């Protein structure tokens, strides 16, 4: 799914003419202003997590992948695809027969974008001949569908979580796409995920930068592998000993 860039009008909080003009230009360009004190949907509107880095609880073992800090949860494999510079293109968490793909994107300061993004995903699925339906979930309205893969029909569930200037898009596959309780460890990962948005202005819907830990990136570049399986998220954050480099494996077709 490719997120398109759109312009928006937004709101203008300062009275100063020059400041208002600059802010208007930023909004028309789809840039996010990081200096406003009021950002994203109110904290009370979100469940316990994912957390913004400014509000995350301390003491949770994590794998630092840049904009995303993935919690270490027993029986969950963290698989990433990255280029030779360690920049991550895909993160997939796996537990038994269920998987959770994670993505994180820049969002406007004043409102969430999941409703709009969900509508675009539905439209793309429809174009591909796939019917999708809304369903109420832990994080609000989700999108559920069944897609055809080389291994047969697969259920998928799109979840969107709007945070302060970011959107986490989570895609469940397998049993967890039908029954959220089928893979509690994956739910625990999403509930304890931490987003580090950073402070620089970015185009709305631009993917936030994700990268491998330095030691893992160096080891991956040395052997030319594009897929890394981090056996222990907490250890993987400290060095390459917690990772296995793997050749790319076939994956279900994503919408």
N, C-alpha and C positions, 0 to 999 in steps of 0.2 A: 504494500500500500504506500503510495507516494503522497505525501502531504503537500498540497499546493500552497503557495504564498498569496495571501489576500491583504488588501489594505483595509483600514478601519478608521472610523472617525474618533472614537474614544471620548474622554472627558478632559477638561482643562481646568486644573485646580488653582493655578497661580494667576494673580491679577496683572502682574507685570506683562506688558505687551510683547516684549522681546522673548521672555520665557515662554509665554503662551504660543507664540509663533513657532519657536523651536520645537516645542512639544507636539504641536499639530503636525509639523513636518515629520517628526519621528513616527507618529501614528500612521500617517499616510504611507510611509515607507515600510510599515509593519515592524518597526523596531520597538523594543521593550525598554522603557525608562526605569532604571533600577533605583532611583533616588527618592521615590515617593514612599511615604510612611505606610500607606494602605495598599496591600498587595494581595491579589488572589481572593478566592472565596474564604469566608470566615472560618477560622479553625474549628468552631463548633459544628460546622456542616460536614466535617470529615470524620470518619472513624479513626481508630487509634493510629493507623498508618496506611500508606506510606507517609513518612515524616519528611518535612523540610529539615535541612541540616541544622537550622537555627532552633528547632524544637525537638530534635531527636533525643531519646533517653540515652544515658551513658551506659557503658558496660556491655554492649551487645557485640560479640565477635563478628567482624565483617571482612568481606573481600572488597578492597577499594578499587573500583573500576572507573574512577573519575567522577562523572556526574551521578553515578549510581554506586551506592554502598550496599552490597548484597549480604544479608545476614547469613551466618553459618548455621545451617539446620541439618540435623542428623538425617541420613539417608537421601539427601538431595545432592545430585551432581550438578555442577555449574559448567556448562559448555559454552564456549565463545568461539566465534570466527573473527579473525583479525588479520590485517595486512602485515607486511614485513616491518612496518614501523610501530606495530603494536596498537594501531587504531582499530577499535572494535566495530564490526558491522552487525553482529548479531549476538544476543545473549539468550540462551535457553537453559532453564532449570528443569531437571528430569527427576521424577520419583515414580518408580515402577513403570506402569504403562501410561502415565500422564506426563504432560510437559507444560511449561509455562514460558512463553517468549516475552521478553521485556524490552520496551523502548521508552525513551524520555525525550520530550520536546519543549522548546521555549513557548511560552504562552503570554497573553497580555496581562498587564498588572491588575486590571479592574474587573475582569470576568473570566469564567472558564470557557473552554472551547470544545469540551467533549461532545455536547449535543450536536454541534456542527460537524465535527469529525465523524461521529457515529453515522450521521446521515450520509456522508460521503462514502463511508465503508459500505453501507447498505446499497447505495447506488452502484458501486463497483461490483459488488457481489451479484446484483441483479443483472448487470451487463454481462457477467460471466455465466449467467444462467443458474445462479444459486439463490434460493429463497432464504431470507433471514427474518427473524422476529425479535422484537424487544422483550426483555424480561427484567423484572425487578430483582436486584441482587444486593449484596452487602454494601457496595459502593454506589448504589443508585441503579439507573437504567443501563442494562447490558445489551449486547447484540449476540444472538445465537444462530448458528447455521450448521449445515452439514455439507462438506465438500468431498469431491472425489479425488483420491490420491492413487499412486501406483499400487498401494496395498489395499485399496477399497475405499469405502465411505468412511470419513472421519468427522466427528463432531468437533466444533470449535466454538469458543465463547470469548467475545471481545469485552474487556473491562477497561473503563477509562476513569482515571482519578485526577481531578483538577486540584492543583496546589498553588502556592504563591509563585506566580510567573512560570509555572511548568505544568505539563501534562504527562502522566505516566500512562502508557498504553500496555495492557497486559492481555495476552492471548493464551487461553487454556486450550489444550488439545487432549483427546482421549477421554477416559472416564470422568476426569475433573471438569470437562466441558459440559457434562450433563448433570452431574451431582457435585456441587461445590465441596461436599464433605468427603468425596472419594479420595482426596489427596491432601490431608491436613497439613503435611509439611510444606506443600507449595503455598497454601494459604498463609502459613506462618511466615514464609519468605516475603510475601507481598505485604503483609501487615507490618512487618518490621523493616521494610525497604527504606533507605534514606536517600533523598535527592539533594545533591549539592549543585544548585543552579549557577553559582558564580555571580559576578557583579557586572559583567560587561553586557552592553546592549546587543541583542540578537534578533534576527527576523523571526516573527511569529511562526511557529511550527518547525523551525530549524532544529534538527536533532542536536541535543546537547552532547558535548564531546565525551566519548568513552574510550578508555585505553587500558591495556594490560598493566599490571604491576611491572616495574622496571626490570626486575630479574627475570620474570616470565617472558617479557617481550624480547629480551636479549637472547634467551635460550630458544625461543620460537624462531627468531630471525636466523639463528645459527643453523638450524636444520631445515628451514624453508617450509615448515608446516603452517597451515592456515587455520586449523582447528585445535583448540586447547581444551582439555578436560581438567578442571580443577577439582581434585579429589577431596580437598578440605579447604573450604573458603577461608577459614581463619589462618591456616598455615600458608595458603596461597598468597595471602596479603604480605607475607614476610619474605617470600622468595620463591625460586623455581622448584624447590623440592616438593611442593604441594601440587604440581601440575604434570599432566601427561600431554605430549604433543601427539596429535592424531591426524591422519589423512582425512579429508572431507568425506562424509558419509551421506548417502541419499537421505533427503528429508521430504516430508509431505509438502505438497505444493501450497504456498501461502497465497492468501487473497489480499 
